[in-house]
Amino acid sequence: MPVLIIGCLLILFWIAAIYSVSIFSSFQLTLSKFWDPSNYFYFLRHIKYLIIWILIWLIVYKIPLEFIKKYKNKIFIWALILQLLVFTPLWLKLKGAAGWIKIPLPWFSTLQPAEIFKLAFVIFLAWWLLKKKKLLKTPEWFFQFIFVISIFFLIFLKIPDLWTLLILWPVSLIMYRYAGWKFKYVVTFLVIWLILGLTIWMQFSYIRKRIDFFINPDIDVSWRWIWWQTKQALIAVWAWWLFGNGYWKWLQKFWYIPEAYSDFIFAAFSEEIWFIWNLILLFLYFSLVYFSLKAIKNIYDEYYKLLGIWIISLIFIQAFVNIWVNIKLLPITGITLPFISYGGTSLIINIVELVLLYKLYLISQKSWKDLS
């Protein structure tokens, strides 16, 4: 039950943030499309999504976890096929970000397959690691694992959607270490991917520029590109950091911060709320991790235990990558803030992850009663 309550509180935080932060972007969009100008386009659109969320919640809740365990391979294969559609005419590029596809639905005209793939990825690897558990400590399996995972990662390099790798990479390390990998293999894996990752990533100009501006902001002499976004985000977070500028009393979200309602919603909303609310948001994320792990440790089934740990790792790592970007601890990534940022696909997957964590909580309660 604590997992469910925390998830609902995060969604309430999202409603308050989107309602205020998205008004200028809504007005600009509706004006440019020759509709009646509206300050609430993005907010009302997401309220419509609530109907879809409720339906998805009920469907996922009714599906037994045994079904996911039984059909894990098929779930992963379909997610992989969906991801590969980005190399077909369905491919779409939105606001400079690759990895979207067009779908013929009235409310969901676009879909980001990477969000679905990330969840299917951990569903599949939880089974794979358990199957290979006796071989995890052998060098042969280590190189086999490097080879297989590299194939999947090359897909995102080809798109390019390198920031999805920024999430999958540390989650993979957590997965394999928990599954029983020797620490030296984890360190070796880390070094290999740091060297290969930096070498490959620097071949992409937009990645190289973001890293360059992160290290040395002065090279953006116009202050109108990447460093501009970071600079405005820092102003929004720290200018009125203690007491905020007051709810709905904003300035930076008037297009000073691009993507204020998605990638930079943490910074944009920080401008108008008390610092204590940011601490509450962080507390909610940490509480979700704490209660999830507390419940998971009582589960008998190793597959469910691994699945729960990696789902919560996905949420936690993505949340803090986004927040670190907003306060300039990492280069700009384009990763959304779980449960808070605008985005149909990411929010739906967040709901699915929350339902799965709740179902794992119910299993843990049953396991605890059995022990008693």
ZIMOLIN-V430179 format. One record per backbone hydrogen bond with DSSP energy under -1.0 kcal/mol. NH is the residue of the N-H (numbers start at 1). CO is the residue of the C=O. If there is no record, write none. Layout:
{{NH	CO} {NH	CO}}
This chain:
{{5	1} {6	2} {7	3} {8	4} {9	5} {10	6} {11	7} {12	8} {13	9} {14	10} {15	11} {16	12} {17	13} {18	14} {19	15} {20	16} {21	17} {22	18} {26	22} {27	23} {28	24} {29	25} {30	26} {31	27} {32	28} {33	29} {34	31} {35	30} {44	40} {45	41} {46	42} {47	43} {48	44} {49	45} {51	48} {53	49} {54	50} {55	51} {56	52} {57	53} {58	54} {59	55} {60	56} {61	57} {62	58} {63	59} {67	64} {69	65} {70	66} {71	67} {75	71} {76	72} {77	73} {78	74} {79	75} {80	76} {81	77} {82	78} {83	79} {84	80} {86	83} {87	84} {88	85} {91	88} {92	100} {94	97} {97	94} {100	92} {101	111} {102	90} {103	109} {105	103} {111	101} {115	112} {117	113} {118	114} {119	115} {120	116} {121	117} {122	118} {123	119} {124	120} {125	121} {126	122} {128	124} {129	125} {130	126} {131	127} {132	128} {133	130} {135	132} {138	135} {142	138} {143	139} {144	140} {145	141} {146	142} {147	143} {148	144} {149	145} {150	146} {151	147} {152	148} {153	149} {154	150} {157	153} {158	154} {159	155} {161	156} {168	164} {169	165} {171	167} {172	168} {173	169} {174	170} {175	171} {176	172} {177	173} {178	174} {179	175} {181	176} {186	182} {187	183} {188	184} {189	185} {190	186} {191	187} {192	188} {193	189} {194	190} {195	191} {196	192} {197	193} {198	194} {199	195} {200	196} {201	197} {202	198} {203	200} {204	201} {208	204} {209	205} {210	206} {211	207} {212	208} {213	209} {214	210} {215	211} {216	212} {219	216} {220	217} {221	219} {223	220} {229	225} {230	226} {231	227} {232	228} {233	229} {234	230} {235	231} {236	232} {237	233} {238	234} {239	235} {241	238} {244	240} {245	271} {249	246} {250	248} {254	251} {255	253} {257	252} {262	259} {264	259} {265	262} {268	264} {269	265} {270	266} {272	269} {275	242} {277	274} {279	275} {280	276} {281	277} {282	278} {283	279} {284	280} {285	281} {286	282} {287	283} {288	284} {289	285} {290	286} {291	287} {292	288} {293	289} {294	290} {295	291} {296	292} {297	293} {298	295} {299	296} {305	301} {306	302} {307	303} {308	304} {309	305} {310	306} {311	307} {312	308} {313	309} {314	310} {315	311} {316	312} {317	313} {318	314} {319	315} {320	316} {321	317} {322	318} {323	319} {324	320} {325	321} {326	322} {327	323} {328	325} {329	324} {340	337} {341	337} {342	261} {347	343} {348	344} {349	345} {350	346} {351	347} {352	348} {353	349} {354	350} {355	351} {356	352} {357	353} {358	354} {359	355} {360	356} {361	357} {362	358} {363	359} {364	360} {365	361} {366	362} {367	363} {368	364} {369	365} {370	366} {371	367} {372	368}}
